Amino acid sequence: MSEAHAFINFLQKPEVAALNSDYVSYANGNLASQQFMQRAILEDKAIYPDDATMQRLYTINAHDPKTERLMNRLWIRIKIGR
């Protein structure tokens, strides 16, 4: 195993992931780490949104290149006022 893989494995240990989340006030994807995290982080709705908030969230899908070009051109026209 490379050093990079060993480092990634280390960061994914629940205790380490919890320390990192506590330090940067940012969620992580390691469910097992939650038992080691500060309650203030876990209860902060800006970091871990509640179910009601999650229902209102959405993702933005990628567009095909032709649509992306059109959107960029339209946005540029808006920015320059033409």
Secondary structure, DSSP 8 states (H G I E B T S, - for coil): --HHHHHHHHHTSHHHHHHHHHHHT---S-GGGGGGS-HHHHT-TTTS--HHHHHH--------HHHHHHHHHHHHHHHHT-
